[in-house]
């Protein structure tokens, strides 16, 4: 695997040699550079956002919803390092790992307006983006240092030439071109470092920051790489970034929430897993709610079915139970998803708009559940 990884990196370096401004990936063990370009994970080359040598793009079966933004996700490790497979947890990444997530929107025909991302990435097979087609908003970095993971948010400038570290976050006014020819507005809220930590600390006992997305069940899917389509777990293994992974058929796999060939149950549970379970688990920040939205939890009160709320306050919407089988409009879960009021919405951070299609999915799932709450 090490030899194969070396060949891949040599080939990538040969291609990058044609681009004099190509970025060079770096690990900063102590300092937090002011400019995103100092990390060298990605950079602007000839009007494109391009990845550095050895930076591997990836995607998730069902991603977290963030105001219809599209996302470019990447992983990079120093050449001698590799991650270890963990079945039901985030891959065990070594010190030196840098994970990035870049948020962007497709540009509309009208200047100054964007369109809602439909979930299908505009990145090319090599992870590059044509900047004439998109508006970059932010790039978040997770870096694994000796003391643990650290989260750093970078805001792209209007010229899309550089992103600057904004530890305090930002509010970005957005104008969206709607399908009927009208325009709507909303504020995209870029989180500060404390808000990053609030989501990326999935264990309320340790409060340690950790990646959320790169778990086997999210990564176990195909990706179109420059050298062909491959399963992501197999590809990461082949390039030397992952050890100990079973064949994809033996690894857990979440459904794609938009895949109509998958069951309604699988799609809904994958959606709740991606959007909610990092908090709603037995050790998550929302453990006091008693609600567990991990994908392997059986139907019952732990999943919210006929469960009385514990600490929801005004977030109940005057509904009695978290989930009432067959009655989504009487279920607290749907009320909180279909809400943008700060003291009522769920998730609490990460969105300013409702995910209409996701709400419809959860509504249909609740309607399909048998039984009643008496």
C-alpha positions as CSV (number, residue, x, y, z in Angstrom):
1,X,0.0,0.0,0.0
2,X,2.9,2.4,0.8
3,X,4.4,1.8,-2.7
4,X,1.0,2.4,-4.3
5,X,0.5,5.5,-2.3
6,X,3.9,6.8,-3.4
7,X,3.0,6.1,-7.1
8,X,-0.3,8.0,-6.7
9,X,1.5,11.0,-5.1
10,X,4.2,11.0,-7.7
11,X,1.6,11.0,-10.5
12,X,-0.2,13.8,-8.8
13,X,3.0,15.8,-8.4
14,X,3.8,15.4,-12.1
15,X,0.4,16.8,-13.0
16,X,0.8,19.7,-10.5
17,X,4.2,20.5,-12.0
18,X,2.3,22.1,-14.9
19,X,0.7,24.5,-12.4
20,X,3.3,26.9,-10.9
21,X,0.9,28.1,-8.3
22,X,-0.3,24.7,-7.1
23,X,-0.7,24.5,-3.4
24,X,1.5,22.3,-1.2
25,X,-0.2,20.7,1.8
26,X,1.2,21.5,5.2
27,X,0.6,20.6,8.9
28,X,1.0,23.4,11.4
29,X,1.6,21.6,14.8
30,X,1.2,24.8,16.9
31,X,0.2,28.0,15.1
32,X,-3.1,28.9,13.5
33,X,-2.3,30.7,10.2
34,X,-4.3,33.7,9.4
35,X,-4.6,32.7,5.8
36,X,-6.1,29.5,4.5
37,X,-3.5,29.3,1.8
38,X,-0.8,28.8,4.5
39,X,-2.3,25.3,5.1
40,X,-1.7,24.5,1.4
41,X,-4.6,22.0,1.4
42,X,-6.3,23.8,-1.5
43,X,-5.6,26.9,-3.5
44,X,-6.6,29.1,-6.4
45,X,-4.9,28.1,-9.7
46,X,-6.0,29.6,-13.1
47,X,-9.5,30.4,-12.0
48,X,-10.1,27.1,-10.2
49,X,-10.0,25.9,-6.6
50,X,-7.6,23.1,-6.7
51,X,-6.5,20.4,-4.2
52,X,-2.8,19.9,-3.3
53,X,-1.0,16.7,-4.0
54,X,-2.1,14.0,-1.6
55,X,-5.3,15.8,-0.6
56,X,-8.1,13.3,-1.1
57,X,-11.7,14.4,-1.7
58,X,-14.5,12.4,-0.2
59,X,-18.3,12.5,0.3
60,X,-20.9,11.1,2.6
61,X,-23.9,8.8,1.9
62,X,-26.2,11.3,3.7
63,X,-24.7,14.7,4.6
64,X,-25.6,17.3,7.2
65,X,-27.9,20.0,5.9
66,X,-26.5,23.5,5.9
67,X,-28.8,25.9,4.3
68,X,-28.6,24.2,0.9
69,X,-24.9,24.8,0.6
70,X,-22.8,22.4,-1.3
71,X,-19.6,21.0,0.3
72,X,-16.2,19.9,-0.8
73,X,-14.6,17.6,1.8
74,X,-11.0,16.6,1.9
75,X,-8.5,14.5,4.0
76,X,-4.7,14.9,4.0
77,X,-2.1,13.1,6.2
78,X,1.7,13.4,6.3
79,X,3.3,10.8,4.0
80,X,4.3,8.3,6.6
81,X,1.0,8.3,8.5
82,X,-2.2,6.3,8.1
83,X,-5.6,6.1,9.8
84,X,-7.0,3.0,11.6
85,X,-10.4,1.6,10.8
86,X,-13.0,1.7,13.6
87,X,-16.3,0.0,12.9
88,X,-18.8,2.4,14.6
89,X,-16.7,5.4,15.2
90,X,-14.8,8.0,13.3
91,X,-11.6,6.6,11.7
92,X,-8.7,6.8,14.1
93,X,-6.7,9.6,12.3
94,X,-3.1,10.2,13.3
95,X,-1.6,13.4,14.5
96,X,-0.9,15.6,11.5
97,X,-4.2,14.9,9.8
98,X,-5.9,17.9,8.2
99,X,-9.6,17.7,7.2
100,X,-11.3,20.5,5.3
101,X,-14.8,21.3,4.4
102,X,-15.5,24.1,1.9
103,X,-19.0,25.5,1.7
104,X,-20.2,27.0,-1.6
105,X,-23.3,27.8,-3.7
106,X,-23.9,27.6,-7.5
107,X,-24.1,31.1,-9.0
108,X,-27.4,32.2,-10.6
109,X,-27.7,33.9,-13.9
110,X,-28.5,37.2,-12.1
111,X,-25.4,38.8,-10.7
112,X,-25.2,38.8,-6.9
113,X,-27.5,35.8,-6.6
114,X,-27.0,32.1,-6.0
115,X,-29.1,29.1,-6.3
116,X,-29.9,26.4,-3.8
117,X,-27.5,23.5,-4.0
118,X,-29.4,20.3,-4.9
119,X,-27.0,18.1,-3.0
120,X,-25.0,17.1,-6.1
121,X,-21.4,18.5,-5.9
122,X,-20.1,20.7,-8.7
123,X,-16.5,19.5,-8.0
124,X,-14.6,17.7,-10.8
125,X,-13.2,14.2,-10.3
126,X,-9.9,15.7,-9.0
127,X,-11.8,17.8,-6.4
128,X,-11.3,21.1,-8.3
129,X,-14.0,23.7,-8.6
130,X,-14.6,26.2,-11.5
131,X,-14.9,29.5,-9.6
132,X,-16.8,31.1,-12.5
133,X,-19.7,28.8,-11.5
134,X,-19.8,29.1,-7.7
135,X,-19.6,31.4,-4.7
136,X,-17.2,30.2,-2.0
137,X,-18.4,31.0,1.5
138,X,-16.1,29.4,4.0
139,X,-13.6,26.6,4.6
140,X,-13.5,24.9,8.0
141,X,-10.4,23.1,9.0
142,X,-10.1,20.3,11.6
143,X,-6.4,19.6,12.5
144,X,-5.2,16.8,14.7
145,X,-2.4,18.0,16.9
146,X,-0.6,16.4,19.8
147,X,-3.1,17.9,22.3
148,X,-6.1,16.8,20.2
149,X,-8.3,18.2,17.4
150,X,-8.8,21.9,16.8
151,X,-11.5,23.5,14.6
152,X,-10.7,26.7,12.6
153,X,-13.2,28.6,10.4
154,X,-11.9,30.6,7.4
155,X,-14.0,33.1,5.4
156,X,-13.5,33.5,1.7
157,X,-13.2,37.1,0.4
158,X,-15.5,38.5,-2.3
159,X,-12.8,38.0,-5.0
160,X,-12.5,34.3,-4.1
161,X,-8.7,34.6,-3.9
162,X,-8.1,33.9,-0.3
163,X,-9.9,32.9,3.0
164,X,-9.1,34.5,6.3
165,X,-9.3,33.0,9.8
166,X,-12.4,34.4,11.6
167,X,-12.5,32.8,15.1
168,X,-15.6,34.8,15.9
169,X,-17.5,33.6,12.9
170,X,-19.5,35.8,10.5
171,X,-23.0,36.5,9.1
172,X,-23.2,36.4,5.3
173,X,-26.3,37.9,3.6
174,X,-27.4,35.7,0.7
175,X,-29.8,36.3,-2.1
176,X,-31.3,33.2,-3.7
177,X,-32.8,33.0,-7.2
178,X,-35.9,30.9,-6.9
179,X,-37.3,28.7,-9.6
180,X,-40.3,30.9,-10.2
181,X,-38.1,33.9,-11.1
182,X,-38.4,35.6,-7.7
183,X,-35.6,36.2,-5.2
184,X,-35.4,35.4,-1.5
185,X,-32.9,36.4,1.2
186,X,-31.4,34.7,4.3
187,X,-28.4,35.1,6.5
188,X,-25.8,32.3,6.2
189,X,-24.3,32.1,9.7
190,X,-20.7,31.0,9.8
191,X,-20.0,29.5,13.2
192,X,-17.3,30.8,15.6
193,X,-14.8,28.4,17.1
194,X,-16.9,27.8,20.2
195,X,-19.9,26.8,18.0
196,X,-17.6,24.5,16.0
197,X,-16.6,22.8,19.2
198,X,-20.2,22.5,20.4
199,X,-21.0,20.2,17.4
200,X,-17.6,18.5,17.2
201,X,-17.5,17.4,20.8
202,X,-19.7,14.3,20.5
203,X,-18.8,13.0,23.9
204,X,-20.1,15.3,26.7
205,X,-17.9,13.4,29.2
206,X,-14.6,14.3,27.6
207,X,-15.7,17.4,25.6
208,X,-12.9,16.6,23.2
209,X,-13.2,17.8,19.6
210,X,-13.4,15.1,16.9
211,X,-14.4,14.7,13.3
212,X,-18.1,13.6,12.8
213,X,-18.5,12.7,9.1
214,X,-15.6,10.3,8.4
215,X,-17.2,7.2,9.9
216,X,-17.3,3.9,7.9
217,X,-21.1,4.0,7.6
218,X,-20.9,7.5,6.0
219,X,-17.8,6.8,3.8
220,X,-18.9,3.4,2.5
221,X,-20.0,4.5,-1.0
222,X,-18.5,5.0,-4.4
223,X,-16.7,8.2,-5.5
224,X,-15.6,9.3,-9.0
225,X,-11.8,9.8,-8.7
226,X,-9.6,11.0,-11.5
227,X,-8.5,7.4,-12.1
228,X,-12.0,5.9,-12.0
229,X,-14.9,5.2,-9.7
230,X,-14.0,3.3,-6.5
231,X,-15.4,2.7,-3.1
232,X,-14.1,5.3,-0.7
233,X,-13.0,2.8,2.0
234,X,-11.1,0.8,-0.6
235,X,-9.6,3.9,-2.2
236,X,-8.3,5.3,1.1
237,X,-6.8,1.9,1.8
238,X,-5.2,1.7,-1.6
239,X,-3.5,5.1,-1.3
240,X,-2.2,4.2,2.2
241,X,-4.5,6.5,4.2
242,X,-6.4,3.7,5.9
243,X,-5.6,0.3,7.4
244,X,-7.7,-2.5,8.8
245,X,-10.9,-1.9,6.8
246,X,-13.0,-4.9,5.7
247,X,-14.3,-5.3,2.2
248,X,-17.2,-2.8,1.7
249,X,-19.8,-5.5,1.9
250,X,-18.8,-6.2,5.5
251,X,-18.7,-2.6,6.6
252,X,-21.7,-0.6,7.8
253,X,-23.4,1.6,5.3
254,X,-26.0,4.3,5.7
255,X,-28.5,4.9,3.0
256,X,-28.5,7.9,0.7
257,X,-31.5,9.9,2.0
258,X,-32.4,10.7,-1.6
259,X,-32.2,7.2,-2.9
260,X,-35.8,6.2,-3.7
261,X,-34.7,2.5,-4.1
262,X,-33.8,2.4,-0.4
263,X,-36.5,1.9,2.2
264,X,-38.2,4.9,3.8
265,X,-37.0,3.7,7.2
266,X,-33.4,3.5,6.0
267,X,-33.5,6.9,4.4
268,X,-35.1,8.6,7.4
269,X,-32.8,7.0,9.9
270,X,-29.7,8.0,7.8
271,X,-31.0,11.6,7.7
272,X,-31.5,11.7,11.5
273,X,-28.1,10.1,12.0
274,X,-26.3,12.7,9.9
275,X,-28.2,15.7,11.2
276,X,-28.9,14.8,14.9
277,X,-27.1,11.8,16.3
278,X,-23.8,13.6,17.1
279,X,-25.7,15.4,19.9
280,X,-28.6,12.9,20.5
281,X,-26.7,9.9,21.7
282,X,-26.1,8.4,25.2
283,X,-22.9,10.4,25.6
284,X,-23.7,13.4,23.3
285,X,-24.3,17.0,24.3
286,X,-28.0,16.4,24.2
287,X,-27.8,13.2,26.4
288,X,-30.1,14.8,29.0
289,X,-33.0,14.8,26.4
290,X,-33.1,11.0,26.6
291,X,-33.4,10.9,22.8
292,X,-31.1,8.6,20.9
293,X,-31.1,9.1,17.1
294,X,-28.2,6.8,16.2
295,X,-29.1,4.5,13.3
296,X,-29.0,1.2,15.3
297,X,-31.5,2.2,18.0
298,X,-34.7,0.0,18.0
299,X,-38.1,1.6,17.7
300,X,-39.3,2.6,21.2
301,X,-39.0,5.5,23.7
302,X,-35.2,5.9,23.2
303,X,-35.8,6.7,19.6
304,X,-38.5,9.2,20.7
305,X,-41.6,7.1,19.9
306,X,-44.2,8.0,22.5
307,X,-41.5,9.5,24.7
308,X,-42.3,12.5,26.9
309,X,-39.9,15.4,26.5
310,X,-37.5,16.0,29.3
311,X,-36.0,19.4,28.8
312,X,-37.4,20.9,25.6
313,X,-39.1,23.9,27.0
314,X,-40.8,26.0,24.3
315,X,-39.3,23.5,21.8
316,X,-42.3,21.2,22.4
317,X,-44.6,23.3,20.4
318,X,-47.3,22.2,22.9
319,X,-46.9,18.6,21.6
320,X,-46.9,15.8,24.2
321,X,-44.5,13.3,22.6
322,X,-41.3,13.4,20.6
323,X,-42.7,11.1,18.0
324,X,-46.4,10.1,17.7
325,X,-46.7,7.2,15.2
326,X,-48.8,8.1,12.2
327,X,-49.2,11.7,13.4
328,X,-46.2,14.0,12.4
329,X,-48.1,17.2,13.2
330,X,-48.4,16.0,16.8
331,X,-44.7,15.1,17.0
332,X,-42.1,17.4,18.7
333,X,-39.4,16.0,16.4
334,X,-41.0,17.4,13.3
335,X,-41.9,20.7,15.0
336,X,-38.3,21.3,15.8
337,X,-37.0,20.4,12.3
338,X,-39.7,22.6,10.7
339,X,-38.6,25.7,12.7
340,X,-36.1,28.5,12.6
341,X,-36.7,30.1,16.0
342,X,-33.5,30.0,18.0
343,X,-35.2,28.5,21.1
344,X,-37.2,25.9,19.1
345,X,-35.2,24.8,16.1
346,X,-33.1,21.6,15.8
347,X,-30.3,21.4,15.1
348,X,-29.6,24.5,17.2
349,X,-26.7,25.7,15.0
350,X,-25.7,25.3,11.4
351,X,-28.8,26.5,9.6
352,X,-31.0,29.6,9.1
353,X,-33.5,28.0,6.8
354,X,-35.7,24.9,6.8
355,X,-34.7,21.9,4.8
356,X,-38.0,21.4,3.0
357,X,-37.1,18.0,1.4
358,X,-35.7,16.6,4.6
359,X,-38.8,17.7,6.5
360,X,-41.0,15.9,4.0
361,X,-38.9,12.8,4.4
362,X,-39.3,12.7,8.2
363,X,-43.0,13.6,7.9
364,X,-43.5,10.6,5.6
365,X,-41.5,8.3,7.9
366,X,-43.5,9.3,11.0
367,X,-46.7,8.8,9.0
368,X,-45.6,5.3,8.2
369,X,-44.9,4.2,11.8
370,X,-47.4,1.8,13.3
371,X,-49.1,2.1,16.7
372,X,-50.2,5.0,18.9
373,X,-49.3,6.6,22.2
374,X,-52.6,5.7,23.9
